[in-house]
């Protein structure tokens, strides 16, 4: 195992918790040591849910390992059934409990509980959170789905949204409206807000909408094979993808035509004001589904240049490598945020589209960043309506991506005019009415053991646009070291610029 400050995905049992927390009438009994209850905070603090996840922990302690821990698990199962009266229970072990090999599934089967008990086999040391969610939903589906008659009207199931998902709640609402306009009824949405009884009637739909492949593709494939339900392959994130999705649904028999009048992105994209965005160099990183959607939007709908892309969920590495080849870049498949940071530093993009990790990386490097994918923090669970899918989702994405660049442009303009009497470093804030106290000049700071920037060179460096300043600083320092120069002057700065411009 590798210890890290940040991680893109938790262990598989956190993925199982995302499914259990999303559903109603389902309870998760987790064989886990004291301390593994930390995962509750992901839902109550970050997602701001108003109730704790429906999880009962055995919370065995070190002293329990010298005796039989199996009875702790059985007691936890009985207590959970008696207290919560769920329609079904899923059972499993955390990564630590997996080492003691108590077999929660086998233990639960011997208890004779009067409800379905679904065992989870989640290899904690080989797989991660998204796999855990996908496998959990698949096992629930396989255990509970029953043969039922198809609905009289054309209907579908929306599959994939879970707790702790990136804008899943709003995506459901937007997609349901889109399907209504197409003349398609929504039979079941799962796992989000679904009960075990709802899962049992998934077979009544004519087809399934695979909204997030990371969390439902295995179940979609199984339902296609066992229940004869085809599923959509396009995730409707972006204008082009939404139109492709509509065509897919119409191929299943839908006759409606959604109204795209609320779509504002094309109007602005064709305006003069948007031309300064054309050709902006962007780097993409996140889960595979959102990265694939974002790459298409960035290149085909926003006019950006994709200079790098990657994902952290290795199950989709082949898809992302194929996508990167299409875009003429090298795919980055890693769960090491430091490797992502190194790639961003090397490519020096003008904008990052990523996760909360890349938001922090962008702050350190001075590069604007818009969040497009989980993992996310509390600010990415907004109170306002903010979907990613459908036409309104396209509007939201456009705003989310453009605003960091617009603010970046303002910063660039401030730097262009930083010698102006109103904007120079000693002027203070303009809203203070000229009464601001002048700030002391920043002291020179050595950038390495052998190279120091002179104050004149530092001032000249600040005239360079912020989004390439870091690269200019790095190249100048490298040039100075190669030339044996220990103090960087204005002349050294321009000599380095000429050297790297050849």
N, C-alpha and C positions, 0 to 999 in steps of 0.2 A: 504493500500500500504506500501511497505517496501523500505526505502531509502538505497542505497548501493553505494559503491565506484565503483565496477565492476558489470557487469551484462552479463550473457551468451546470453540472447535474449532481444531484444527491444519489445515494444508494437506491437500489430497486424498491425497497419497502416504502420510500418516500413517494415513488410513482404510484404504488398501491394505495397509499394514503390519499393521493390526489383524486383517485377514482372513488374511494370510499367516502371522502368528504363531499364530493360533488353529488353523490346519490342520496336518496332518502330511503329509510327502511332497511338499510344495510349497515352491518357493524363489522369492524375489523378487530380481531383479537391478535395482538402482536406479541410474540415471545421475544422479549427484549430486556436488557439489563437496565438498572437504574441509571438514568442519564440520557437514554435515547428518546425521552419525551420532548427533547428540544424541538423536534419537527413541528409540534403544535404551533409554535410561534410563527412559522412560515404562513400559516393560514389566518391566525388571529391578529398578528401584528402587520404583516406585509400586505395580505389580501384584505385585511380589515373585516373579516367575517365576525358576525355577532354571536357565534357559538363555537365551541371547541370541536375538533374533528371527532367523528364517531369511532374512536379507537380505545380499546382497553389494553393496557400494557401489563405484562406479568411482573415487570420491574424486579427481577431477581437480583440479589446482591452477591458480592464475592463469597460471603460465608455460605451461601446456598449451594455453591458449586461442589462442596464436599458431600452433599446429600443428593436426594432425588429431586430434580427440578421439574420433572414431568407433572407432578401433582399441582405445582404452581400454575401450570398452563391449564390443566383441567379445571381447577378452581376458578380461574379467570374466565374461561368459557361459560361455565355455569352461572357465574355472577353477571356476566354481560347479557346472557339470555334472560335471566330473571329480571334484571333491572331495566333493560332497554326494550325488550320484547320485539326484536327486529324480525323482518320477513326472511332474512337470510344472513349468514355469517361467512366472512372470509377469514382464513387463518394463515399465519405465516410467521417467519422469524426475521429478526433484524440481522445485519451483517455479523454482529458480535454473537448473537444467540445461535447463528448457523453453525458456529464452531463446536458447540456442545452436542449437536446432532440429536435433538430430542424428537424430531419428526412431528411437528404440530398437526399436520394433516392426518397422519395415522392415529394420533392420540384423539383427535376430534371425532373421527369416524367411530371409535369405540364407545362414545358417550351416549349415542342414541338420542340426540336432540331432535325435536319434532319439526325442524325447519331445515332447508338446504344448508349444508356446511361445505364450503368450497375451498379446498387446499391450494395454496400458492407455492410453487417451487421457483424461487427467484435467486439465481446465482449471484450473490452479493459481490463476489470478488472478480467476476468476469463482466457483468453488465451493470447498467446504471438506470437512472430515474425514468427516462422515457420508455425504455424497454419494460421497466416494472409496470408502468401505467398501461402500456399496450398489452402485455401478457395478462395483467389482472382483468382488464375489460374483456379480453378474449375468453378467459376461463369462466367469468361470470356469464357471458353470452352463451357459451357452449353448455353450461350447466343448466341454464334457466329457459332458453328459447324453446317454444313448443310449436308444433305445426298448427297454423290457424288459416282461416280463409282470408284472401286478399280483400282489401277495402273496395267498396263499390266505385268510388272516385279514385283517380290517380293520386297516389300518395307516396311519401318517402320517409325515411328516418334520417335525422341529422346526427351523425356519429362523430365522436372525438372530443368535444369540449369537456374539460375537467376543471376541478378547483385549481387555483394557482396558475391558470393559463393566461397567456397574453391576450387580453381583451376578449376572452371567450364569451363572457356574458353579453356584451354588446354585439359581437359577431352573430350570436344566435338570433337576436332580435332583428338585425338587418337582413340576415339570410332568410328568416321566416317570412318577412315582408316581400322579399324578392320572389320566393316560391309561390306566395299567394298571388302575386301579379302574373305569374306563369300559369296559374290555375292548378297548382299542386298542393294537396293537403299535407301537413306534417303529422305523421303517425306518432312517432316517438322521438324525443331528443335524448340522447344518452352519451355518456353517463350523467351529464349535468341535469340535476333535479329529477332524474328517473328513479323509479322504485323497482324492486325485483319483479313486481307484477307487470310493469311497463316493459321490462326486458323480455318477459315471456311472450309478449305480443309483437315483437319486432318483425316477425314473419308476415304480418298483415300488410306491410308496405310493398309497393311494386319495385322500388329500388332504394338504394342507400346513397346518401351524400357523405363522402369521405372528406370531412372538413379539415382534420388534422391527421395526416398519415402517421405521425410519430406515436399517436395514442390510440389509433383504431384500425390500422391497415390489416392486422392479422384477423380481427373480427370481421372486417369487410370481406376478406378473401374467403373466410369460413362460411359466412352467410351466402355468398355467391355460389359456393360449391354445394352446401347442404340445403339451402332454402331457395335456390334459384333466383336470387336477387342481385342484379348487376349493380355496380356502384360507379359514381363519377370519379374521374381521374384528375380533373382540374380544380384547384383551390381558387375560389373567386376573389383573389386579392389583386387589385389593380383594374384598370379599365379593360385592357385586352383580355385578361384572364376572366373577368366577369362576363364578357361577351362570349368567350369560349365555353364557359360554364353554362350559360343560358342555352347555347346551341346543343350541348350535351343533354341537358334536361329536355329540350324540345325533341331530341332524338328518341327519348323514352316515351314520348306521347304528349308532352305538354303543348298546349295551344295558345297560351297567353303571350303577350309581348310587354315586358316591363317598360315603364316610362323612365327615360334617362334624362329628363328635363332638369332634375336636381343636380346633375353632374356639372360641376363648375370648372374642373381641372382643364379641359380642352380649351376653354375660352382664354384662361390666363396663360396657358402654355403657348398660345398663338399670339400673345400680346407683345408689344415692344418691351414692356417692363421685365419680361422673363428672359430676354435674350442674354443678359449677363450671366445667367445660370448655365447656358449651353456649354458643353464641354468640360464642366467641372469634374475633377478626378475624384472618384469615390471608392472606398474600400468597404466590403460587406462581410459581416460575420455574425453567426447566430445559429438557430436550428435550421435544418435543411429546408423545410417548407417555406419559412419566411425569407430565407436567403434567395431561394429560387424565384419567389414572387418579386422580391425587391430588385433583383438583377434585371428582370424584364421591365419593371417600371422605370428603373434608373436609366436604362439605355434607350428604350423604345418610347417612353412617355414623357420623360423629363429631359432627355438629351444629354445626360451625363456620360462620362467615360468610366467604365468599371475597370479599375486598375488591379484589383485583387478581390478574392472572395474565398470563403471557407465555412466550415461548420464544425461543431463539437460532437455531434452524435454520429459515431462511426458506422452505425447501421445504414446510413445514407451516403457513405463515402463515395460509392460508385456513381450515384446520381450527381453529386457535386463535382466530381472530377470530370464527368462528361459535360456538365454545364460550363465549367471553367475552360475546357478545351474549345467549346463553342464561342466563348468570349475572348479567347486568345490570352488567357492568364493562367497562372499556376494555382491549383487548388491548395488550400491550407486545411488539412484535417487534423485537428488537435483539440485536446481539452486542457492545454497548458496556456494560461492567459499571458505568460511571459513570452511565449513563442508568437502569440498574436501581436503583442506590443512590438516585438522586434520587426515583424513583417510590416506593421504600420510605419514604424520609424524609417525603414528602408524605402518603402514606396512613397512616403510623404504625400498622402492624399490631401485634398482640400476639404474633404468631409468623410466622416465615418458613419456607417449605418450598422448598428450592432446591438449588443446587450448592455446591461448595466455595467458589465466589466469594461466594455469599450468606452462607455461614458466616462469612467474614471481615467482610462488611458488617454482619451481625448483631452480631458482637463489638464493632465500632466504635460501633454505635448502641445497644447494650444491649438487643437484642431476641433472644429465643430462636430458634434455627434448627435444623431437622432436614434432613438431606441426603436428597433423593429422586431425584437424577438425576446422570449424568455431566455435566461433568467432576468427578472426585472425587480425593481424595488417598489416601495409604497407609492411613489409618485406616478407609476405606470398602472395603477388601479384607480383612475380618476372617478370622481363622482359624476362628472358630465358624461353624456352619451358620446362614445368615441370608438366606433367599430373600425376594423381593418378590412372587412370584406364588403363586396357590393359597391354600388355607386357612391353612397355616403362614405364608405370606407376609403374610396379613392380620394375624396375631398379631404378627409382627415389626414391621410398619408401625405398628400401634397402640402398641406399646412405644416405638418410635423417636420417634413424634410426641408422646406424652404425657409422657415423661420430661423433656424441656426445659421443658414448661409446669409440671410438678410442681416442678422445681427453681426455676423462676421464681416459683412461689407461695411457696416457702420464703424466697426473697430478699425478696419483698413483705412477708411476715410479719416478717422481721428489720427491715425499714425501718419497719413500723408500730410496733414496740416498741423502736426505736433509742434512746429516752430512758430505757428501763428500766435498772436498775442493772447487769444482766448483759450488756446488748446495746449500750450506748452506745459511741460511737467510742473513748473512752479506756479501756474496760474490758479490752481485749485478748481473746485467745482463751480460751473457758471451759475448755478441756481443760488449760490451764496451771495450774489450781487457784488462780486469783486472784493468781498471782505474776508475771503478765505486766507488762512495763514499759508504762506509759501512752504512747500515741502522741502526738506533737505535733500540734496542730491544723493542718489544712491551711491554707496561706496563701491569702488572697484572690487570685483571678486575674482579670484583665480579660478579658471575653469579646469585646470589640471595641475599636475605637479611641475610641468615644464612650460606651459603656455599661459600668458596673461593678456587680457584685452585692455588696451589703453582706452581712456575715457572717450577720446574722439572717435575711435573705432566703434565703441559701443553705441555712441549716438548715431553714427552712420548706419550701423546694423539695424537699429530700430526703424529706419526709414524703409526697410525692406518689408513687403507685405507679410503679415503675421503667419499666413498659412505656408510660407516657404522659408520663414526666418530660421527655423530650427535646422533645416537642411543646409542653409547658407552658413550658419555658425559651425556646424559639424564639418562641412567641406573646408572651411577656412582654417579650422584648427588642424585638420589632417594635413592640409597643404603646408601650414607653418611648421609642423613637426617634421615633415619630409624635407623642408628647406633648412632646418636647424634654427628656425626663428623662435625666440622665447617670448617676445612681446609683439602682439598683433596691433599694427597701426592701420590707418585708413588705406595706406598704400598696399599693405599686405592683403587687406580685404579685397581690393580690386584686382590685385595680381591673382589671387585665388579664383575670383570670378572669371577672369580671362582664361585661366588654366583649365577650368572645368567646362568652359564654353566651347572648347576646341572640338 
